[in-house]
Amino acid sequence: MTVGPDNMVVPKQVEVGDVQGGLRVIRSGLSPNDRVIIDGIPHAMPGARVVPQKGTIRYAAAANAG
C-alpha cells in the first residue's frame, strides 16, 4: 500500500523477490517517489485518508554476517 499526493491509501501491484537482511526485495511496481506504508497496514484500506509520518526501515546486514 502507498500514500497518494492527496494522502489517500493507494494499493500498488508489485513483483516481490527474495528476502535480504530481513527485508523483502520489491522487483517492480514502485517508483522512487512512492510513499510506502510501513506500519498500520491492517488499518490501511484503499481510498482511506491517512496522516503520513516519516519512518525508517533498517537493513539487517549485520544480523546476517557470520
N, C-alpha and C positions, 0 to 999 in steps of 0.2 A: 504494500500500500504506500502511496505517496501523497503529498500535500500539494495541491494546485496553487496558483497565484492568488486565488480567492479564498485560500485557507479551507478548501473543501477536500475531503478524502477522495482520492482517485486511485482505483486499482490499476496495476500495470501487469501485463503478461510478461514474464521473464523466463529466460532459459538458465537453469541452475547447473553448476558444475560441482567439483569436489569440495570437500571441507579442508581448509588450510588454516592452521593456527586457531582452530575452534570456530572459524567463520566460514559460511557458505559462499563460494565464489558465484557471482552472477555473470554469466557469459554474455547475455544480451538482454535488451528490453529496458534498460535505464540509461539516462544521459547524465553527464557530469553535473548538471544543474538541478537534477531531480532532488526533492526533499523527501527522503525515505523515512517512514515511521519506524522507529526502533524500540518503542516502548508503548504499551497500551493497545496493542494490536486487537485484543478481544473487543475493545470498545470502538474501534475504528471501522465504521460502516460506510460504504461508498455513498458519497453525497453529503455526509455529515460535516458540519463546520467544526474545526478544531482550533486550538490555540497553540501554534508551533513553539517549541522550545529547542534550543541547541542541545545536542547530545554528543557523546563521544563513544566510538566503537574502537576497542583496542585489539590489535592483532596479537595473539598469544604465541609469538615466535619463540620466546624464551621457554615456554612450557613444553615445547616440542623438542628442545635441544637436549640430547643425551639422556 
